[in-house]
């Protein structure tokens, strides 16, 4: 997994800017992978290029890049994830009530040390 993207993704999950939900819920919530799609859209500057932000409503649910359950391949590959990692994160997201265990998995996948391991320093 790309370490720099992982760091930004973790920061986004820790700030909790959006409620938890599916990839993107109609109530505005996001799962961990929905947050990754938002980060991708921002990094790729969709709005500045006058493109849609990548999100669309299809059959009463949000999709990103035409995908409803998982991010499209270009998002996964941009983040440096394989299918197995993406599936592990999705399952962990769906089985927990907050992002703490998802963040731990992202750290492991990106080989990032925790603040505790660094002696409390970032």
C-alpha distances in whole Angstrom, upper triangle without the diagonal:
4,6,9,8,7,10,12,11,13,16,16,16,18,21,22,23,23,25,23,23,22,20,22,26,29,30,27,24,21,18,15,14,17,16,12,15,17,15,14,18,19,16,18,21,23,26,27,27,29,27,26,23,22,24,27,29,30,32,32,28,25,23,20,21,23,21,22,20,17,15,16,14,14,12,9,9,9,6,4,5,8,11,12,9,10,14,13,12,15,18,17,18,21,22,22,24,22,18,18,17,14,13,13,11,8,9,9,6,5,8,10,14,16,19,21,20,20,24,24,22,19
4,6,6,6,9,10,10,12,14,15,16,18,20,21,22,23,25,24,24,23,21,23,26,29,30,27,25,21,19,16,15,17,16,12,15,16,13,13,16,16,14,16,19,21,24,24,24,27,25,25,22,21,23,27,29,30,33,33,29,26,24,21,21,24,22,23,22,18,16,17,15,14,12,10,9,8,6,5,8,11,14,15,12,13,17,17,15,18,20,20,20,23,25,24,26,23,19,19,19,16,14,15,13,10,11,12,9,6,9,10,14,16,19,21,20,20,24,23,21,18
4,6,5,6,9,10,10,12,14,15,16,18,20,21,23,25,23,25,24,22,24,27,30,30,27,25,22,20,16,16,18,16,13,16,17,14,14,18,17,15,17,20,22,25,25,26,29,27,27,24,23,25,29,31,32,35,34,31,28,26,23,23,26,25,26,24,21,19,20,18,17,15,14,13,11,9,9,11,14,17,18,14,15,19,18,16,19,21,20,20,24,25,24,25,22,18,18,18,15,13,14,13,9,9,10,9,5,8,7,11,13,15,18,17,16,20,19,17,14
4,5,5,6,9,10,11,13,14,16,17,19,20,21,24,23,25,24,22,23,27,29,29,26,24,21,20,16,16,18,15,13,15,15,12,12,16,14,12,15,17,20,22,22,23,26,25,25,22,22,24,27,30,32,34,34,30,27,25,22,23,26,24,26,25,21,19,20,19,17,14,14,14,11,9,10,13,16,19,20,17,17,21,20,18,20,23,22,21,25,26,25,26,22,19,19,19,17,14,16,15,12,11,14,12,9,11,10,13,15,16,19,19,17,21,20,17,14
4,5,5,6,9,10,11,12,14,16,17,17,19,21,20,21,21,18,20,23,26,26,23,21,18,17,13,13,14,12,9,11,12,9,9,13,12,10,12,15,17,19,20,21,23,22,22,18,18,20,24,26,28,31,30,26,23,21,18,19,22,21,22,21,18,15,16,16,14,11,11,11,9,6,9,11,14,17,18,15,14,18,18,15,17,20,19,18,22,24,23,23,20,17,17,18,15,13,15,14,10,11,14,12,9,12,11,15,16,18,21,20,20,23,22,20,16
4,6,5,6,9,10,10,12,14,16,17,18,20,19,20,20,18,19,23,26,26,22,20,17,15,12,12,14,11,9,13,13,10,12,15,15,13,16,18,20,22,23,25,27,25,24,21,20,21,25,27,29,31,30,26,24,22,19,21,23,21,22,20,17,15,17,17,16,13,12,13,11,7,9,10,14,16,16,13,13,16,15,13,15,18,16,16,19,21,20,21,17,14,14,14,11,9,11,10,7,7,10,9,6,10,9,12,13,15,18,17,17,20,19,18,14
4,5,5,6,9,10,11,12,15,16,18,20,19,21,22,20,21,24,27,26,23,21,18,17,13,14,16,13,11,15,14,11,13,16,15,13,17,19,21,23,23,25,27,26,25,22,22,23,27,29,31,33,32,28,25,24,22,23,26,24,25,23,20,19,21,20,19,16,15,16,14,11,13,14,18,20,20,16,16,19,18,15,18,21,19,18,21,23,21,21,18,14,14,15,13,10,12,12,9,8,12,11,9,11,8,11,11,12,16,16,15,18,16,14,11
4,5,5,6,9,10,11,13,13,15,18,18,20,20,18,19,22,24,24,20,18,16,15,12,13,14,10,9,12,11,8,10,13,11,10,14,15,18,19,20,22,24,23,22,18,19,20,24,26,28,31,30,26,23,22,19,21,24,22,23,22,19,17,19,19,18,14,15,16,13,11,14,15,18,20,21,17,17,20,19,16,18,21,19,18,21,23,21,21,18,14,15,17,14,11,14,14,11,11,15,14,12,14,12,14,14,15,19,19,18,21,19,17,13
4,5,5,6,9,10,11,12,13,15,14,16,17,15,16,19,21,21,18,16,13,12,9,9,10,7,6,10,10,7,10,12,12,11,15,16,18,19,21,22,24,22,21,17,17,18,22,24,26,28,27,23,20,19,17,19,21,20,20,19,16,14,17,17,16,12,13,15,12,10,13,13,16,18,18,15,14,17,16,13,14,17,16,14,18,19,18,18,15,11,13,14,11,9,12,12,9,10,13,13,11,14,12,15,14,16,19,20,20,22,20,19,15
4,5,5,6,9,10,12,13,15,14,17,18,16,17,20,23,22,19,16,14,13,9,11,13,10,9,13,13,11,13,16,15,15,18,20,21,23,24,26,27,26,25,21,21,21,25,26,28,30,29,25,22,22,20,22,25,22,22,21,18,17,20,20,19,16,15,17,16,12,15,15,18,19,19,15,15,17,16,13,15,17,15,13,17,18,16,16,13,9,10,11,9,6,9,10,8,8,12,12,11,13,11,12,11,13,15,16,17,19,17,16,13
4,5,5,6,9,10,13,15,15,18,19,18,18,21,23,22,19,17,15,14,12,14,14,10,11,14,13,11,14,16,14,14,18,19,21,22,23,25,26,26,24,20,21,22,25,27,29,31,30,26,23,23,21,23,26,24,24,23,21,19,22,23,21,18,18,20,18,15,17,18,21,23,23,19,18,21,20,16,18,20,18,16,20,21,18,18,14,11,12,14,12,9,12,14,11,11,15,16,14,16,13,14,13,13,16,18,17,19,16,15,12
4,5,5,7,7,9,12,12,15,16,15,15,17,20,18,15,13,11,12,9,11,11,7,9,11,10,8,12,14,12,13,16,17,18,19,21,23,24,23,21,17,18,18,21,23,26,28,26,22,20,20,18,20,23,21,21,20,18,17,20,21,20,16,17,19,17,14,17,18,21,22,22,19,17,20,19,15,16,19,17,15,18,20,17,16,13,10,12,14,12,10,14,15,12,14,17,17,16,18,16,17,16,16,19,21,21,23,20,19,16
4,6,5,8,9,10,10,12,14,14,14,16,19,17,15,12,10,9,7,10,10,7,9,12,11,11,14,16,15,16,19,20,21,22,24,26,27,25,23,19,20,19,22,23,25,27,25,22,19,20,18,21,23,21,20,19,17,16,20,21,21,17,17,20,18,15,18,17,20,21,21,17,16,18,16,13,14,16,14,11,15,16,14,13,9,7,9,11,9,8,11,12,11,12,15,16,15,17,15,17,15,16,18,20,20,22,19,19,16
4,5,8,10,12,12,15,17,17,17,19,22,20,17,14,13,13,11,14,14,11,13,16,15,14,17,19,18,18,22,22,24,24,26,28,29,28,26,22,23,22,26,27,29,31,28,25,23,23,22,25,27,25,24,22,21,20,23,25,24,20,20,23,21,18,21,20,23,24,23,20,19,21,19,15,17,19,16,14,17,18,15,14,10,8,8,11,10,8,11,14,12,13,16,17,16,18,15,16,13,13,16,18,18,19,16,16,14
4,6,9,11,12,15,18,18,17,18,20,18,15,13,13,14,12,15,14,11,14,16,14,13,17,18,16,18,21,21,22,22,24,27,27,27,25,21,22,21,25,26,28,30,28,25,22,23,22,25,27,25,24,23,22,21,24,26,25,21,22,24,22,20,23,22,25,26,26,23,21,23,22,18,19,21,19,16,19,20,17,15,12,10,12,15,14,12,15,17,15,16,20,20,19,21,18,19,17,16,19,21,21,22,19,18,16
4,5,7,8,12,15,15,14,15,17,15,12,10,10,11,10,13,12,10,13,15,13,13,17,18,17,19,22,22,22,22,25,27,27,26,24,20,21,20,22,23,25,27,24,21,19,21,20,23,25,23,21,21,20,20,23,25,24,21,21,24,22,20,23,22,25,25,25,22,20,22,21,17,17,19,17,14,16,18,15,13,10,9,11,14,13,12,16,17,16,17,20,21,21,23,20,21,19,19,21,23,24,25,21,22,19
4,7,9,12,15,15,13,14,16,13,10,9,10,12,12,14,12,9,13,14,11,12,16,16,15,17,20,19,20,19,22,24,24,23,21,17,19,17,20,21,24,26,23,20,18,19,19,22,24,22,21,21,20,19,22,25,24,20,22,24,22,20,24,23,26,26,27,24,22,23,23,19,19,21,20,16,18,20,18,16,13,12,15,18,16,15,19,20,18,20,23,23,22,25,22,24,22,22,24,26,26,27,24,24,21
4,6,9,11,12,10,10,12,10,7,5,6,9,10,12,10,8,12,13,11,13,16,16,15,18,20,20,20,19,22,24,24,22,20,16,17,15,18,18,21,22,20,17,15,17,16,20,21,20,18,18,18,17,21,23,23,19,21,24,22,20,24,23,25,25,25,23,20,21,21,18,17,19,18,14,16,18,16,14,12,12,15,17,15,16,19,20,19,21,24,23,23,26,24,25,23,24,26,28,29,30,27,27,24
4,6,10,11,10,9,11,8,7,4,6,8,10,13,11,10,14,15,14,16,19,18,19,21,23,23,23,22,26,27,27,25,22,19,19,17,19,18,21,22,19,16,15,17,17,21,22,20,18,17,18,18,22,24,25,21,22,25,24,22,25,24,26,25,25,23,20,21,21,17,16,18,16,13,14,16,14,11,10,11,14,16,15,16,19,20,19,21,24,24,24,27,25,26,24,25,27,29,30,31,28,28,26
4,7,9,9,8,11,10,8,5,5,5,8,11,9,10,13,14,14,16,18,19,19,22,23,24,23,24,27,28,28,26,23,20,19,17,18,18,20,20,18,15,14,16,16,20,21,18,16,15,15,16,20,22,23,20,20,23,23,21,23,21,23,22,22,20,17,17,17,14,12,14,13,9,10,12,10,8,8,9,12,14,12,14,17,17,17,20,22,22,23,25,24,25,23,24,26,28,29,30,28,28,26
4,7,6,5,9,8,8,4,5,5,9,10,9,10,13,14,14,16,18,18,20,22,23,24,23,23,27,28,27,25,21,19,18,15,16,15,17,17,14,11,11,13,14,18,18,16,12,12,13,14,18,21,22,19,19,23,23,21,23,21,22,21,21,19,16,16,17,14,11,13,13,9,9,12,11,10,10,11,15,16,14,16,19,19,18,21,23,23,24,26,26,27,26,27,29,31,32,33,31,31,29
4,5,5,9,10,10,7,6,5,9,9,7,10,12,12,13,16,17,17,19,22,22,23,22,23,26,27,26,23,20,18,16,13,14,13,14,14,13,9,9,10,12,15,15,12,9,8,10,11,15,18,19,16,17,20,21,19,22,19,20,18,19,18,14,14,15,13,10,12,12,9,8,12,13,12,13,13,17,17,14,17,20,18,18,22,23,22,23,26,26,28,27,29,30,32,33,35,33,33,30
4,7,10,12,10,8,5,5,8,6,4,8,9,9,10,13,14,14,16,18,19,20,19,20,23,24,23,20,17,14,13,10,12,12,13,14,13,9,8,8,8,12,12,9,7,6,7,8,11,14,16,13,13,17,17,16,19,17,18,16,17,16,12,13,14,12,9,12,13,10,10,14,15,15,15,14,17,17,14,16,19,18,17,20,22,20,21,25,24,27,26,28,30,31,32,35,32,32,29
4,7,8,7,6,5,7,10,9,6,8,11,9,10,13,14,14,16,18,19,19,17,18,22,22,21,19,15,13,12,9,10,10,12,13,11,8,6,7,8,12,13,11,8,9,10,10,13,17,17,15,16,20,19,18,21,20,21,19,21,19,16,17,18,15,13,16,16,13,13,17,17,16,16,15,19,20,17,18,22,21,19,23,25,23,24,27,27,29,28,30,32,33,34,36,33,33,30
4,5,5,5,6,8,12,12,9,12,14,13,13,16,18,17,19,22,22,22,20,21,24,25,24,21,18,16,15,11,11,10,12,13,10,7,7,10,12,15,15,13,10,11,13,14,17,20,21,18,20,23,23,22,25,23,24,22,24,22,19,19,20,17,15,17,17,14,13,17,17,15,16,16,20,21,18,20,24,23,22,25,27,26,27,30,29,31,30,31,33,35,36,38,35,35,32
4,5,7,9,12,16,15,12,14,17,15,15,19,20,18,20,23,24,23,21,21,24,25,23,21,17,16,15,11,11,9,11,11,8,6,7,11,13,16,16,15,12,14,16,17,19,23,23,21,23,26,26,25,28,26,27,26,27,26,22,22,24,21,18,20,21,18,17,20,20,19,19,20,23,24,22,24,27,26,26,29,31,30,30,33,33,35,33,35,37,38,39,41,38,38,35
4,6,9,12,15,16,13,14,18,17,16,19,21,19,21,24,25,24,22,22,25,27,25,23,19,17,17,14,14,12,15,15,12,10,10,14,16,19,19,18,15,16,18,19,22,25,25,23,24,28,27,26,29,27,29,27,28,27,23,24,25,22,19,21,21,17,17,20,19,17,17,18,22,23,21,23,26,26,25,28,31,30,30,33,32,34,32,33,35,37,38,39,36,36,33
4,7,10,13,14,10,11,15,14,12,15,17,16,17,20,21,21,19,18,22,24,22,20,17,14,15,12,13,12,15,16,13,11,10,13,14,17,18,17,15,16,17,17,20,23,23,20,22,25,24,23,26,25,27,26,27,25,22,22,23,20,18,20,20,16,17,20,19,17,16,16,20,22,20,21,24,24,23,26,28,27,28,31,29,31,29,30,33,34,35,36,33,33,30
4,7,10,11,9,9,13,13,12,15,17,16,17,20,21,21,20,20,24,25,24,22,19,16,16,13,15,14,16,17,15,12,11,13,14,18,18,16,14,14,15,15,19,22,22,19,20,23,23,21,24,23,24,23,24,22,19,19,20,17,15,17,17,13,13,16,15,13,12,13,17,18,16,17,21,21,20,23,25,24,25,28,26,28,26,27,29,31,32,34,31,31,28
4,6,8,5,6,9,10,9,12,14,14,15,18,19,20,19,19,23,24,23,21,18,15,14,12,14,14,16,18,15,12,10,11,12,15,16,14,12,12,12,12,15,18,19,15,16,20,19,17,20,19,21,20,20,18,15,16,17,13,12,14,14,10,11,14,14,13,12,11,15,16,13,15,18,18,16,19,22,21,21,24,23,25,24,25,28,29,30,32,29,29,26
4,5,5,6,9,10,11,13,14,15,17,19,20,21,21,22,25,26,26,23,20,17,16,14,16,16,18,19,17,13,12,13,13,16,17,14,12,10,10,11,15,17,18,15,15,18,18,16,18,16,18,17,17,15,12,13,13,10,8,11,10,7,8,11,11,11,10,9,13,13,10,12,15,14,14,17,19,18,19,22,21,23,22,24,26,27,28,30,28,28,25
4,5,5,7,9,10,11,13,15,16,17,19,20,20,22,24,25,26,23,21,17,16,15,18,19,20,22,20,17,15,14,13,16,18,15,14,12,10,10,14,16,16,13,12,16,15,13,15,13,16,15,15,12,10,11,11,8,7,10,9,7,9,12,11,12,10,7,11,11,7,9,12,11,10,13,15,14,15,18,18,20,19,21,23,24,25,27,25,25,22
4,5,5,6,9,10,10,12,14,15,16,18,18,20,23,23,24,21,19,15,14,13,16,17,18,20,19,15,13,12,10,13,14,12,11,9,7,7,10,12,13,9,9,13,13,11,13,11,13,12,14,11,8,10,11,8,7,11,11,9,11,14,14,15,13,11,14,14,10,12,15,13,11,15,16,14,15,19,19,21,21,23,25,26,27,29,28,27,24
4,5,5,6,9,10,11,13,14,15,17,16,17,20,21,21,18,16,12,11,10,13,14,15,18,16,13,10,9,8,11,13,11,10,9,8,7,11,13,14,10,11,15,14,13,16,15,16,16,17,15,12,13,15,11,10,14,14,11,12,16,16,16,14,12,16,16,13,14,17,16,14,18,20,18,18,22,21,24,23,25,27,28,29,31,29,29,25
4,5,5,6,9,10,11,12,14,15,15,16,19,20,21,19,16,13,12,12,15,17,19,21,20,16,13,13,11,14,16,14,14,13,12,10,13,15,15,11,12,15,14,12,15,15,17,17,18,16,13,15,16,12,12,15,15,12,14,17,16,16,13,11,14,15,12,12,16,15,13,16,18,17,17,20,19,21,21,22,25,26,26,28,26,25,22
4,5,5,6,9,10,10,12,14,14,16,19,19,20,18,16,13,12,12,16,18,20,22,21,18,14,13,11,13,15,13,14,13,11,8,11,12,12,8,9,12,10,8,12,11,14,15,16,13,11,14,15,11,12,15,15,13,15,18,18,18,16,13,16,16,12,12,15,14,11,14,17,15,14,18,17,20,20,22,25,25,25,28,26,25,22
4,5,5,6,9,10,10,12,12,14,16,17,17,15,13,10,8,9,12,15,16,19,19,15,12,10,7,9,12,11,11,12,10,7,9,11,10,7,9,12,10,10,13,13,15,15,18,15,12,15,17,14,13,17,17,15,17,20,20,20,18,16,19,19,16,16,19,18,15,18,20,18,18,21,21,24,24,26,28,29,29,32,30,29,25
4,5,5,6,9,10,10,10,12,14,15,16,14,12,8,8,9,13,15,18,21,19,16,12,12,9,11,14,14,14,15,13,10,12,15,13,10,12,15,13,12,16,16,19,19,21,19,16,18,20,16,16,19,19,16,19,22,21,21,18,16,19,20,17,17,20,19,17,19,22,20,19,23,22,24,24,25,28,29,29,31,29,28,24
4,5,5,6,8,10,11,12,14,16,17,15,14,11,11,12,16,19,21,24,23,20,16,15,12,13,17,16,17,17,15,12,13,15,13,9,12,13,11,10,14,15,18,19,21,18,16,19,19,16,17,20,20,17,20,23,22,22,19,16,19,20,16,15,19,18,15,17,20,18,16,20,19,22,22,23,26,27,26,29,26,25,21
4,5,5,6,8,9,12,13,14,15,13,13,10,9,11,15,18,20,23,23,20,16,14,10,11,15,14,16,16,14,10,11,12,9,7,10,11,8,8,12,13,16,17,20,17,15,18,20,17,17,21,21,19,21,24,24,24,22,19,21,22,18,18,21,19,16,18,21,18,17,21,20,23,24,25,28,29,28,31,29,27,24
4,6,5,6,6,8,10,11,12,10,9,6,7,9,13,16,19,22,22,18,15,13,10,10,14,14,16,17,15,12,12,14,11,9,13,14,11,12,16,17,19,20,23,21,18,21,23,20,19,23,23,21,23,26,26,26,23,21,24,24,21,20,24,23,19,22,24,22,21,24,24,27,27,28,31,32,31,34,32,30,26
4,5,5,7,8,9,11,12,12,11,8,10,12,16,19,22,25,24,21,17,16,13,14,18,18,19,20,18,15,16,17,14,12,15,16,13,13,17,18,22,23,25,22,20,23,24,21,21,25,25,22,25,28,27,26,23,21,23,25,21,20,24,23,20,22,24,22,21,24,23,26,26,26,30,30,30,32,30,28,24
4,5,8,10,11,12,14,13,14,11,12,15,18,22,24,27,27,24,20,18,15,15,19,19,21,21,19,15,16,16,13,11,14,14,10,11,15,17,20,22,24,21,19,23,24,21,22,25,25,23,26,29,28,28,25,22,24,25,21,20,23,22,19,20,23,21,19,22,21,24,24,25,29,29,28,31,29,26,23
4,6,9,9,9,12,10,11,10,10,14,17,21,23,26,26,23,20,17,14,13,17,18,20,21,19,15,14,15,11,10,14,14,10,12,15,17,20,22,24,22,20,24,25,23,23,27,27,25,27,30,30,30,27,24,27,27,24,23,26,25,21,23,25,23,21,24,24,27,28,29,32,32,31,34,32,30,26
4,6,5,6,9,9,10,8,11,14,17,20,23,27,26,24,20,18,15,15,18,20,21,23,21,17,17,18,15,14,17,17,14,16,19,21,24,25,28,26,23,26,28,25,25,29,29,27,29,32,31,31,28,26,28,29,26,25,28,27,24,25,28,26,24,27,26,29,30,30,34,34,33,36,34,31,27
4,6,5,7,5,6,5,8,11,14,17,20,23,23,21,17,16,12,12,15,17,19,21,19,16,15,17,14,13,17,18,15,17,20,21,24,25,28,26,23,26,28,25,25,28,29,26,28,31,31,31,28,26,29,30,26,26,29,28,25,27,30,27,26,29,28,31,32,33,36,37,36,38,36,34,30
4,5,5,6,6,6,9,12,14,18,20,24,24,21,18,17,14,15,18,19,21,23,22,19,19,20,18,17,20,21,18,20,23,25,27,28,31,29,26,29,30,27,27,31,31,28,30,33,32,31,29,27,30,32,28,27,31,30,27,29,32,30,28,32,30,33,33,34,37,38,37,40,37,35,31
4,5,7,10,10,13,15,18,21,24,28,27,25,22,21,18,17,21,23,24,26,25,21,21,22,19,18,22,22,19,21,24,26,29,30,33,31,28,31,33,30,30,33,33,31,33,36,35,34,32,30,32,34,30,29,33,32,29,31,33,31,29,32,31,34,34,35,38,39,38,40,38,35,31
4,5,9,10,12,15,17,21,23,27,27,25,21,20,17,16,19,21,24,26,24,21,20,21,18,18,21,21,19,21,24,26,28,29,32,31,28,31,33,30,30,34,34,32,33,37,36,36,34,31,34,35,32,31,34,33,30,32,34,32,30,33,33,36,36,37,40,41,40,42,40,38,34
4,7,9,11,14,15,19,21,25,25,23,20,19,16,16,18,21,23,26,24,21,20,22,19,19,23,23,21,23,26,28,30,30,33,32,29,32,34,31,30,34,35,32,33,37,36,36,34,32,35,36,32,32,35,34,31,34,36,34,32,36,35,38,38,39,42,43,42,44,42,40,36
4,6,8,11,12,16,18,22,22,20,17,15,13,12,15,17,19,22,21,18,17,19,16,16,20,21,19,21,24,25,27,27,30,29,26,29,31,28,27,31,32,29,30,34,34,34,32,30,33,34,30,30,33,32,29,32,34,31,30,34,33,36,37,38,41,42,41,44,41,39,35
4,5,7,9,12,15,18,18,17,13,12,10,10,12,15,16,19,19,16,15,18,16,15,19,20,19,20,24,24,26,26,29,28,24,27,29,26,25,28,29,26,28,31,31,31,29,27,31,32,28,28,32,31,28,31,33,30,29,33,33,36,36,37,40,41,40,43,40,39,35
4,6,9,12,15,18,18,16,12,11,9,9,12,14,15,17,17,14,14,16,14,13,17,18,16,18,21,22,24,24,26,25,22,24,26,23,22,26,26,23,25,28,28,27,26,24,27,28,25,25,28,27,24,27,29,27,26,30,29,32,32,33,36,37,37,39,37,35,31
4,7,10,12,16,16,14,10,8,5,6,8,10,12,14,13,11,10,13,12,11,14,16,15,16,19,19,21,21,24,22,19,21,24,21,20,23,24,22,23,26,27,26,25,23,27,27,23,24,27,26,23,26,28,26,25,29,29,32,32,33,36,37,37,40,37,36,32
4,7,10,13,13,10,7,6,5,7,8,9,10,13,13,11,11,15,14,13,16,18,17,18,21,21,22,21,24,23,19,21,23,21,19,22,23,20,21,25,25,24,23,22,26,26,23,24,27,26,24,27,29,26,26,30,30,33,32,34,37,37,38,40,38,36,33
4,6,10,10,8,6,5,6,8,8,10,10,13,14,13,13,17,17,16,18,21,20,21,24,24,25,23,26,25,21,22,25,23,20,23,25,22,22,26,26,26,25,25,28,29,25,27,30,28,27,30,32,29,30,33,33,36,36,37,40,41,41,43,41,40,37
4,7,6,5,4,6,9,11,9,11,9,13,15,15,15,19,19,18,21,23,23,24,27,25,26,24,27,26,22,23,26,23,21,23,25,22,21,25,26,25,25,25,29,29,26,28,31,29,28,31,33,31,32,35,35,38,37,39,41,42,43,45,43,42,39
4,6,6,6,7,10,11,9,10,8,12,14,15,15,19,20,19,21,24,24,25,27,26,26,24,26,26,22,22,25,24,21,23,25,22,21,25,26,26,27,26,30,30,27,29,32,30,29,33,34,32,33,36,36,39,39,41,43,44,45,47,45,44,41
4,6,8,9,13,14,12,12,10,13,16,17,18,21,23,22,23,26,27,27,30,28,28,25,27,27,24,23,26,25,21,23,26,23,21,25,26,26,27,27,31,31,28,30,33,31,31,34,35,33,35,38,38,41,40,42,44,45,46,49,46,46,43
4,7,10,13,16,13,13,10,13,16,17,19,22,24,22,24,27,27,27,30,28,28,26,28,28,24,23,26,24,21,22,24,22,20,23,24,24,25,25,29,29,27,29,32,31,30,33,35,33,34,38,37,40,39,41,43,44,45,47,44,44,41
4,7,10,13,11,10,7,10,13,14,16,19,21,19,20,24,24,24,26,25,25,23,24,24,20,20,22,20,17,19,21,18,17,20,22,21,22,22,26,26,23,25,28,27,26,30,31,29,30,34,34,36,35,37,39,40,41,43,41,41,38
4,7,10,9,9,6,9,11,11,13,17,18,16,18,21,21,21,24,22,23,21,23,22,19,19,21,19,16,19,21,17,17,21,21,21,21,21,24,25,22,24,27,25,24,27,29,27,28,31,31,34,33,35,37,38,39,41,39,38,35
4,6,5,5,4,8,9,9,10,13,14,13,15,18,18,18,21,20,20,18,21,20,17,17,20,18,15,18,20,18,17,21,22,22,22,21,25,25,21,23,26,24,23,26,28,25,26,30,30,33,33,34,37,38,38,41,39,38,34
4,5,5,7,9,9,7,7,11,11,10,12,15,14,15,18,17,18,17,20,19,15,17,19,17,15,19,20,18,18,22,23,23,22,21,24,24,20,22,25,23,21,24,26,23,24,27,27,31,31,32,35,36,36,39,37,36,32
4,6,9,11,10,7,6,9,9,9,12,14,14,15,17,17,18,17,20,20,16,18,21,19,17,21,23,21,21,25,26,26,25,24,27,27,23,24,27,25,22,26,27,24,24,28,29,32,32,34,37,37,38,41,39,37,34
4,7,10,10,9,7,11,12,12,14,16,17,18,20,19,19,17,20,21,17,18,21,20,18,21,23,21,21,25,26,27,26,25,28,28,24,26,29,26,24,28,29,26,27,30,31,34,35,37,39,40,40,43,41,40,37
4,6,6,6,6,9,11,11,12,15,16,16,18,17,16,14,17,17,14,14,18,17,14,17,19,17,17,21,23,24,23,22,25,24,21,23,26,23,22,25,26,23,24,28,29,32,32,34,37,37,38,41,39,38,35
4,6,7,9,12,14,13,14,17,18,18,20,18,18,16,18,18,14,14,17,16,13,15,18,15,15,18,20,21,21,20,24,23,20,22,25,22,21,25,26,24,25,28,29,32,32,34,36,37,38,40,38,38,35
4,7,9,12,15,13,13,16,18,17,19,16,16,13,15,15,11,11,13,12,9,12,14,12,12,15,17,18,19,18,21,20,17,20,22,19,19,23,23,21,23,26,27,30,29,32,34,34,36,38,36,36,33
4,6,9,11,10,9,13,14,13,15,12,12,10,12,12,8,9,12,10,8,11,14,12,12,16,17,19,19,17,20,19,15,18,20,17,16,20,20,18,19,23,24,27,27,30,32,32,33,36,34,34,31
4,6,8,6,7,10,11,11,13,11,12,10,13,12,9,11,13,12,10,14,16,14,15,18,20,21,20,18,21,20,16,18,20,18,16,19,20,17,18,22,23,26,26,29,31,31,32,35,33,32,29
4,6,6,7,9,10,11,13,12,12,11,14,14,11,13,16,15,14,17,19,18,19,22,23,25,24,21,24,23,19,21,23,20,18,22,22,19,20,24,25,28,29,31,34,34,34,37,36,35,31
4,5,5,6,8,10,10,10,9,9,13,13,10,13,16,15,15,18,20,19,20,23,25,26,25,23,25,24,20,21,23,20,18,21,21,18,18,22,23,27,28,31,33,33,33,37,36,34,31
4,6,5,6,9,10,10,11,12,15,15,13,16,18,17,17,20,22,21,22,25,26,28,26,23,26,25,21,21,24,21,18,21,22,18,18,22,23,27,28,30,33,33,33,36,35,33,30
4,6,5,6,9,9,11,11,14,13,11,14,16,14,14,18,19,18,20,23,23,24,22,20,22,21,18,18,20,18,15,18,19,16,16,20,20,24,25,27,30,30,30,33,32,30,27
4,6,5,6,5,7,8,11,9,7,11,13,12,12,16,17,16,18,21,22,23,22,19,21,19,16,16,18,15,13,16,17,13,13,17,18,22,23,26,28,28,28,32,31,29,26
4,5,5,6,7,9,12,11,10,14,16,15,16,19,20,20,22,24,25,27,25,22,23,22,19,19,20,17,15,17,18,14,14,17,19,22,24,27,30,28,29,32,31,30,27
4,5,8,10,13,15,13,12,16,17,16,17,20,21,20,23,25,26,27,25,21,23,22,19,18,20,18,15,17,18,15,13,17,18,22,23,25,28,28,27,31,30,28,24
4,6,9,11,13,11,10,14,15,13,15,18,18,17,20,22,22,24,21,18,19,19,15,15,16,14,11,13,14,11,10,14,14,18,20,22,25,24,24,28,26,25,21
4,7,10,12,10,10,14,14,14,16,18,19,19,21,23,24,26,23,20,21,20,16,16,17,14,11,13,13,10,9,12,14,18,20,23,25,24,24,28,27,26,23
4,7,8,6,6,10,11,10,12,15,15,16,18,20,21,23,21,18,19,17,14,14,15,12,10,13,12,9,9,13,15,18,20,23,25,24,25,28,28,27,24
4,6,5,6,9,10,11,13,15,16,17,19,20,22,24,23,20,21,19,16,17,17,14,12,15,14,10,12,15,17,21,22,26,28,26,28,31,31,30,27
4,6,5,6,9,10,10,12,14,15,16,18,20,23,22,20,21,19,16,18,18,14,14,17,16,13,15,18,20,23,24,28,29,28,30,33,33,32,29
4,5,5,6,9,10,11,12,14,15,17,18,22,21,19,20,17,14,16,16,12,13,16,14,11,14,16,19,21,23,26,27,26,28,31,31,31,28
4,5,5,6,9,10,11,12,14,15,17,19,18,16,16,14,11,13,13,9,9,12,11,8,11,13,15,18,19,23,24,23,25,28,27,27,25
4,5,5,6,9,10,10,12,14,16,18,17,15,16,14,11,13,14,10,10,13,13,10,13,16,17,20,21,24,26,25,27,30,29,28,26
4,5,5,6,9,10,11,12,14,17,17,15,17,14,12,14,15,12,12,16,15,13,15,18,20,22,23,26,27,27,29,32,31,31,28
4,5,5,6,8,10,11,12,16,15,13,14,11,9,12,12,8,10,13,12,10,14,16,17,20,20,23,24,24,26,29,28,28,26
4,5,5,6,9,10,11,13,12,10,12,9,6,9,10,7,8,11,11,10,13,15,16,18,18,21,22,22,24,27,26,26,24
4,6,5,6,9,10,13,13,11,13,11,9,12,13,11,11,15,15,14,16,19,20,22,21,24,26,26,28,30,29,29,27
4,5,5,6,9,12,13,12,14,11,9,13,14,11,13,16,16,15,18,20,21,23,22,25,26,26,29,31,29,30,28
4,5,5,6,10,10,9,10,7,6,10,10,9,11,14,14,13,16,18,18,20,19,22,22,23,25,27,26,27,25
4,6,6,8,8,7,9,8,6,10,11,10,11,15,15,15,17,19,19,21,20,22,23,24,26,28,26,27,25
4,6,8,10,10,12,11,10,13,15,14,15,18,19,18,21,23,23,24,23,26,26,27,30,31,30,31,28
4,7,9,10,12,10,10,14,14,13,16,18,18,19,21,23,23,24,23,25,25,26,29,30,29,30,28
4,6,7,9,8,9,12,12,13,15,17,18,18,21,22,22,22,20,22,22,24,26,28,26,27,26
4,7,9,9,10,13,14,15,16,18,20,21,22,24,23,23,21,22,23,25,27,28,26,27,26
4,6,8,8,10,12,13,14,16,17,19,20,21,20,20,18,19,20,22,24,25,22,24,22
4,6,5,6,9,10,10,12,14,15,16,18,16,17,15,17,18,20,21,23,20,21,19
4,5,5,6,9,10,11,13,14,15,16,15,15,12,14,14,16,18,19,17,19,17
4,5,5,6,9,10,11,12,14,15,14,15,13,15,15,17,19,21,19,20,19
4,5,5,6,9,10,11,12,14,13,15,13,16,17,18,20,22,20,21,19
4,5,5,6,9,10,10,12,10,12,10,13,14,15,17,19,17,17,15
4,6,5,6,9,10,10,9,10,9,12,12,13,15,17,16,17,15
4,5,5,6,9,10,10,11,11,15,16,15,18,20,19,20,18
4,5,5,6,8,8,11,11,14,16,16,17,20,19,19,16
4,6,5,6,5,7,8,11,13,12,13,16,16,15,13
4,5,5,6,8,9,13,14,13,15,18,18,18,16
4,5,8,11,12,16,17,16,18,21,21,20,18
4,5,9,11,15,17,15,16,19,19,18,15
4,7,10,13,14,12,13,17,17,16,14
4,7,10,12,10,10,14,14,13,11
4,7,8,6,7,10,11,10,9
4,5,5,6,9,8,9,8
4,5,5,6,5,6,6
4,5,5,5,8,9
4,5,7,9,10
4,6,6,7
4,6,9
4,7
4
